[in-house]
Amino acid sequence: MITCLSPPHLRPYVLGWAGFHTRAGEPAHPSRMLPLNAATLIIDFTGMVPILTGPRATATFSVHTPWRHGVAVGLTPAGMSALTGTPIREVTGTTAQLEDLLGTRAAELTGRLIAPASWADRFSLLEERLTAWLRPDAGPNDLIMHAWRRLQEPAGPPTIGSLAGELGVSRRYVELGFRRVVGLSPKTVARIARFQRTVDTWRRPSATLYEAVACGYADQPHLTREIRAMAQMTPKQLFAFVQYTDRLSG
């Protein structure tokens, strides 16, 4: 896998993109998709139907990995609306075919991404197409989007009540806004964000198992309970899972 953050002008809408390629002849393995606060656009070059998966609070599983060679793009709630015109709540916890959301642009994007010889060219094409297709005026409530971004930050508000106070609105306003825009409660979004920070921390080659407690957990038992509930793995198993660092080149 090779990953890349999106450029600054796309950052409110697109988290980044990744290229993936399973080795030729490698047998299919069970697949596990970890909890995520974003929508993920997945285009496979080997004939699989392009899809978009929504945010999810727990890991999802399949008997074998369906994707062999292609790209994935992470979309924020604002990006989901600006690209497809569909609120992210419509795909939360589920999967949709990309054609149903993008129309003929899904096939156009797939065909154009297959052609380039390098990942750098594919990523440049993604940047160009997404910049052209995004319609920021179609985005959701700005205040709720600001609240969503605050919950992704390591130094974000410690409680939903403090987040509401920071925004100058009631806790109920925040709760209802998240349900309407994201399809998840702000507390669940905060839990997923903390989990994502843990995974990002553990992906570093120099990471240690126990430094994840600093990602916002009260103590080691709290970390263990959350990892088991959200990933259906022990912390040690998840650490080994995300430490896999075989990267694509070119």
N, C-alpha and C positions, 0 to 999 in steps of 0.2 A: 504494500500500500504506500502511496505517496500523498501527502496532505498539504494544503495551502490555505492560509487565511485569505478572505476576500479583501480587496483594496478598500481604503477608508470610505470612499463615496458610496460603496455598496454595503458597508458594515451594518447600518440599521436594518437591512433587509436580508442580507446573505451572510451567514457565519463563515462560510468557506466551502471548499470542495476537496474531494479526494478521488484519486485514481486507484483502482484495484485490479488485480490479475491473479487468478489461481494458476499454479504451475500446470503445464500440459501433462496430462496423464495422471494427475493427482486425484485420488478418489474423493467423492463428495463427503463432507463431514456435517454433523449436526450444526445448525446455525442458532446463534443467540444474539438478539438485538437488545442492547442495554437501555435502561430508562433515558429519556431525552426530552428536553424542553422545546425542541424544534421540529419542524416538518422536514423530511428528507426525500429529496427527489433522486431516484435511482434509475440510471439508464445502463442497460447491459448490451454489449455489442454482439452477443452470441445468439440473439434471437428471442430473449425473454422480453415480455411486454414491459415497457417503461412504467414505473409506478411512483406513487408518492405515499410515504408512510407518515402518520401523524405523531404528535407528542404522545408519550406513554410513561406511566408512573411505575410500571414493573417490566421486567424483561419478557420478551416474547421468544418463542422457540419454533423451529421447524426441523423436520427429520434430516434434511440435508440443506446445504447452502445453495440457494437457487441461482445466485449471481456468480459469474465466472470472470468477466472482463468488462470493465466499464467505469463509470464515474458516479459519484454521489454528491449532492449539493444540499447543504443545510440552510433552511429558510426560517427566519424569525416569524412570529405572528404577523408583523407588519409586512414582511416579505411575501408571505403566503398570500395575503390579500392583494398586495400590489402586483404580484405576478399573475395570479389566477383569477382574481375577483371573488374568490371564495374565502370566507373566514376560516381560520385555522380550527375553530371548534368543530367544523363539519368533518374533519379527518382525525380528530383527537382519538387515540386508541384504536384506529383502524387503518386500512390501506385502500387507496383508490388508484385506478388506472390513470396515467398521466394524460392520455388523450381526452378523458372526460373533463379534465381541468384546463388543458391548454389547447384543445382542438388540434388543428393541423400543425401547430407549432411543435407538438411533441415529436411527430415523425421527422419534421425538418431538423430539429435539434439533434435527434438521434443520428440521422444520416450525416450531418455535418461533423459530429464528434467522432464518428468512426474513421473518417478520412485522414486526419493528421497523423504524422508518424511519431510525434513526441507528445508527452504529457504537457509540456510548456505551451505548445500550440493549442492543445485542447482547452487548457485553462484560460488562455487568452481569448479563445472563441467563446467560452462560457461568460467571461467578463463582458465581452462586446454584446452578446445576445441578451444577457440579463439586464445590462444597462439600457438597452433599447426597449425591452419589453416591460420593465417595471413601470407601474403607474402609481406613484406615491399618493396621489389624491384618493386612491381606492383603499388606503390603509385604515386600520381601526382607530378607536378612541386614543388620542395622543396621551392623555393622562394615564390610562391603563397600560399603554406601551412603555411609558416612563417607569411605571411601577414594576412592570415585567423586567425591564433592564436592571432596575435597582436590585431585584432579587437575584440576578445572575452574578452580582458583584461580590467578591470575597468579603468586603466590609459593608455589606448591605444591612438594612434594618434588622434588628434582632427579633422583632415580632411583627405580626401583621398590624397590630394596633399602632405601633410606632411608625410603620410605613404609612398608614392612613393619616397620622398626625403630621408627618413630613409633607404629605400632599395637601393637607388642609381639607380633607374630606372625612366622612365617617367610615368606620370599619365595614359597615354594611355596603356602602357604595363600592368599596374595593372588592368585597366578596362578590357582589352581583356583577360588577364589571368584568372580573376575571372569568366568571361562568359564561357571560355573554360573549366575550371576545376570544378567550383561550379554550374554554371548555373544561378547565380544571380550576380548583380552588387556589387562592394565593398560597395557602399553606402547602399544598401539594407541589406547586411550582417551586417553592422554596426548598422542599425536600429533594426534588429532582436536581435543582441547581447545586445543592450541596453534594449530591452523589456525583454529578458531572465534575465538580472541582476535585473530588477524590480520585476519579478516574484519570483526570488530566495530571494530577500530582503523581500518581503511580506510573504513568506512561514514561516519565523521565528515566533514562537509563540509570541515573544515580539515586533514584527514589528508594526509600525504605518503607516497610510495611506500616510502621507505627506513626509516621509523620502525618498520615491522613486525619488523625484526630483533630489536628489544627484547622481542618477544612470547615469546622463549625459544629462538631459533635461535642457533647458534654463530657464524654469519657470513652474509654475503649469498649465497655459493654454497649453503650449507645451506638457506636460505630458498627459493632457486630450485628446488633438487632436490625439496623437500617439496611446494611448490605444484604443480610439474609432475606429480608422482606422484599427488597427491590430487585435484587439480582439472582436470588435463589442460589447463592454461593456463599461460602465463608469468605471473610476478608482475605485470607491467604490464597484461596482459589481465584478470587477476582484479581488480586495483585499479579498472580502468575499469568492470568488470562490477558491482561492489558499490557504486560511487560513484553509481549511478543513484538519484536522490532524489525522483522524482515521487511525492508523497504524497497520499493521499485526505484529504478533510476531511469534517466532519459526523458 
